[in-house]
């Protein structure tokens, strides 16, 4: 009986400690990102995703890191994942629209920006500027 109780308590402590450690990966990633330690931050966000596969913020930060590394395909992949997890994520929609504009995909950029205009809360001004930029560049 005592052995069973000891085993249960040990498992409980182990699982509680494990869960607590898992939640800190994202915060560690944020701190490393702020310190411009992008490779280490990337690893922490990837660790967070292992334990929290629906962590849209970790995917968003990975896209920012891949932008710093000029890996547009991985940046786009992570932005698409954010939008899949949360179709209302304004920052991801805006960033993907900008990325599409950089690759001269004016149609997709305009579609994404129209979607952003329809849902905008924080990115309304940026969306208006982006629309003007898309229109200006698509005329050239």
N, C-alpha and C positions, 0 to 999 in steps of 0.2 A: 504494500500500500504506500509506504513512504517513498519507495523507488518510483512509483507511478507519479506521485505528486511532484517529486523532484524533476522527473523527466518533463512533465507538463510545464512547470515553472521555467525550466531551462529553455524549452522550445519557445515559450512565450517571450522571454527576454531576447532570445536570438532573433525571432521574427520582428519584434518591436524595434530592435537595433537596426536590423536590415532595412526595414521600411523607412526609418528615420534617415539612414544613410542615402537611400534612393532619392529622397526628396531634396537633398542638398546638391545633387549634381547640377540642377538648373541654376541655382543661386551661385554655385562655384563658377559655372560657365559665364554667367553675367559679369561677375567680378573680373574674371580673366579677360573677357571681351573688352570691358572698360579699361583694363590695363594694356590693351592692344596685344595680348598674348593669344593670337587667333588660333594657332594650332592646338594649344592646350584647351582653349575654350571649345573648339570643335569637338574634341574628345569628350568633354564633359556633357555637351549637348547630345552627343551620340549615346552616351551612357544613360542620360535621362530618357531618351527615346526607347531604349531597351526596356526600361521599367515602366515607362508611360508612353506607349505608342501613339497616343492621341495628343501629345504635347505640341500643340500648334506653335507655341512660342519658341520651343527648341528648334523646330523646323524653320521658323522665321529667322532666328539668329544664325542658323546654318546657312541660310540663303545670303545673309549679310556677310558672313565669313567668306563664302564662295565668291561673292562680288569683290571682296578685297583681294582674293587670289586670282581674279579674272577667269573664273571657271563658270562661264555663262550657262552651260548645259546643266551643271549641278545646282546653280542658283535657280534656274527655271524649274527644275525638278522639285526643289524644296518649296518654292513659292506655290507651285501647283498643289503640293501636298497640304500646305496651309489652307488654300482655298477649298480643297476637298473636305478638310476637317471643319472649316468654318467659312462658308461662302460669303459671309459678311465682313471678313477681315479686310478693312480698308487699306491698311499698310501693305498687305500682300498684293492686293489688286493693283494698287498704285505702282508698287515696285515692278510687278510683272508687266504692266502697261509701259512703264519706262524702258524696261528691258526689251520689249517687243519693238518699241520705237527706235531704240539703238540699233536693232537688227533690220530696220527699214520695213517691218511688218506693220504698216500703217493701219490696215483694216482691223487686225486683232487688237492693236493698241487702242484704236478708237472704240471698239466694242467694249473692251475692258474699262475704258474711261467712262463710257456711257453707263455701264453697270455701277461704277463708283459714284457717278453723279446722282444716280437714283437712290443710293443708300448712304451717301456721305453724311458724316457727322463731324469728324475731326479733319478730314482731308478735302473739304469742299474747295478751299482756295487753291490748293495744289492741283486739284482736279481741273479747275477752270484754266489755270496756267498751262497744264498739260494739254488740254483740248486746243488751246491756241497754238501751242508748239507743234502738235500733230498736224493741224490744218496748215500751218506755215511750211512744214517740211514736206508734206504730201503734195504740195503745189509745185515743188521744185522739180 
